[in-house]
């Protein structure tokens, strides 16, 4: 199955909040199992982290990011063993 079609199937399933096995074959994205396996493989390979970095860099270069509206959620950032409670 073509990578682009699998990506479209993944995005469709996630956007529609449907179970993988309910992905309609007639849309041409392949089976839900195929899309899920591709998503799992890409996730493990770090594809989405790299894609996120590239997108942020392009948006920043185009002046489309508004850093004054950004925030950091400390509950998702690992500490480096500094001072204070853990």
Long-range contacts (C-beta under 8 A, 24 or more apart in sequence): 1-30, 1-34, 1-38, 3-38, 5-29, 5-30, 6-30, 6-34, 6-35, 6-38, 6-39, 7-38, 9-34, 9-35, 10-35, 10-36, 10-38, 10-39
